[in-house]
């Protein structure tokens, strides 16, 4: 989860840019330990609940910064991050007043991103898919010591066994397997649409950069509004 705050004072010279006195500070916090972390499994965008240790870590973070007057509070829409953020806010998930689950947030399928506002009393938590961990494809949910090639081979065998099982239980061709083609070697080729999402570092950078730019713009707009309001009062 992250948060930002902008602060500054007006310049003594009208010709000096207001941006010279504007700043944003981001507080970045990693989610608490999950069951997958404890088992040394690759997570990526596959979710996993917090362990008791992870909940304790989040509560310790609450003691450190829970009462800080952040401008905004953001979290990945993955449940492990939303849960961590809720403990940092000092509230249980049941205390939020809109009844919306992170997994039920409104997804924009065209842009492949989500932003949803969860309210805990007077506090708001903004869930955003652009803050998700890097998607790690076939390695997700598997031991960290496996290479991508090793994880892919296991994935391929699992799909092959699943196809064989479905074929033995059906007298007709299942359209769901039209993208899976049998080879003479007994192996299968898997269409890209069937593969778990795997992101490059550049793809992750682009989506996070987009979020940062949006935050800076919103913060600066709020800053200008505050400056204008102060001048009007004078």
ABEGO torsion letter per residue (X at the ends): XBBBBBBEBBBABAABBAAAABBBBBBBBBBBBBAAAAAGBBAEABBBBBBAAAAAAAAAAAAAAAABBBABBBBBABAAAAAAAAAAAGBBAAABAAGBBAAABBBBAAAGBBBBBBBBEABBBBBBAAABBBBAEAABGBBAABBAAAAAAAAAAAAAAAAAAAAAABABBBAAAAABBBBAAGBBBBBAAABBBBBBAAAAAAAAAAAAAAAAAAAAAAAAAAAAAAAAAX
